[in-house]
Amino acid sequence: MTTLPSVTFNEPGDILYVELEESSVAKTRAYGDDRLVDFGSDGQVIGAEFIGIASSVDLRGLPESERLRDAITSRGNRKLAVLVDPV
């Protein structure tokens, strides 16, 4: 059983995936070409995929950006700059 949230990085593909909830994906919404957010059947964000992240992850304008940021900074094993909307 995975401890959630979980953060995985696929080095060959340069893809970061953040899983917030263990649930089936009902819908995926693209936020540009390199950011995909997965939603469960109840409409809650269950995960997000970031493609071609290099050294930073852009969370600006994404739903649940605070939860995603917290997961990346606490569970991620890479040093990444995390870009978020100003408070």
C-alpha positions as CSV (number, residue, x, y, z in Angstrom):
1,M,0.0,0.0,0.0
2,T,1.4,3.4,-1.0
3,T,1.5,6.3,1.5
4,L,-0.2,9.2,-0.1
5,P,0.5,11.7,-1.4
6,S,3.2,10.1,-3.5
7,V,5.5,11.7,-6.0
8,T,7.3,9.8,-8.7
9,F,9.7,10.9,-11.4
10,N,10.2,9.2,-14.7
11,E,13.7,10.3,-15.7
12,P,13.8,9.1,-19.3
13,G,10.5,10.9,-20.0
14,D,11.2,13.8,-17.7
15,I,7.8,13.4,-16.2
16,L,6.7,14.1,-12.6
17,Y,3.5,12.5,-11.3
18,V,1.9,13.5,-8.0
19,E,-0.8,11.2,-6.6
20,L,-3.0,12.9,-4.0
21,E,-5.8,10.3,-3.6
22,E,-6.0,6.6,-4.4
23,S,-9.0,6.6,-6.8
24,S,-9.8,5.8,-10.5
25,V,-9.3,8.6,-12.9
26,A,-12.7,9.8,-14.3
27,K,-11.4,12.8,-16.2
28,T,-8.1,14.3,-17.2
29,R,-7.9,18.0,-18.0
30,A,-4.9,19.5,-19.8
31,Y,-3.5,22.9,-18.6
32,G,-1.3,23.6,-21.6
33,D,0.8,21.0,-23.3
34,D,2.8,19.9,-20.3
35,R,0.4,19.9,-17.3
36,L,-2.4,17.3,-16.8
37,V,-4.7,17.1,-13.8
38,D,-6.6,13.9,-13.0
39,F,-10.0,14.1,-11.4
40,G,-12.0,11.4,-9.6
41,S,-15.7,10.7,-10.3
42,D,-16.6,13.1,-7.4
43,G,-14.7,16.0,-9.2
44,Q,-11.9,16.0,-6.7
45,V,-8.3,16.3,-7.9
46,I,-6.6,12.9,-7.4
47,G,-3.3,13.6,-9.2
48,A,-1.3,15.7,-11.6
49,E,1.3,15.0,-14.3
50,F,4.0,17.4,-15.3
51,I,6.0,16.8,-18.5
52,G,9.4,18.2,-19.3
53,I,9.9,19.7,-15.9
54,A,13.7,20.3,-16.1
55,S,14.3,22.1,-12.8
56,S,10.9,23.6,-12.0
57,V,7.2,22.7,-11.7
58,D,4.6,25.3,-12.6
59,L,1.5,25.0,-10.4
60,R,0.1,28.4,-11.3
61,G,-3.6,28.3,-12.2
62,L,-4.0,24.7,-11.2
63,P,-6.7,23.4,-8.8
64,E,-5.4,22.2,-5.5
65,S,-2.0,23.9,-6.2
66,E,-1.3,24.1,-2.5
67,R,-1.7,20.4,-1.9
68,L,0.3,19.6,-5.0
69,R,3.1,22.0,-3.8
70,D,3.1,20.4,-0.3
71,A,3.3,16.9,-1.8
72,I,6.2,17.9,-4.1
73,T,8.2,19.7,-1.5
74,S,7.7,17.0,1.2
75,R,7.7,13.8,-0.8
76,G,9.7,14.6,-3.9
77,N,13.2,13.4,-4.1
78,R,14.4,16.0,-6.6
79,K,15.3,19.6,-5.9
80,L,12.7,21.6,-7.9
81,A,11.6,25.2,-7.9
82,V,7.9,25.1,-7.4
83,L,6.0,28.1,-9.0
84,V,2.7,29.0,-7.4
85,D,0.2,31.8,-7.6
86,P,1.0,34.7,-5.3
87,V,-1.2,34.8,-2.1
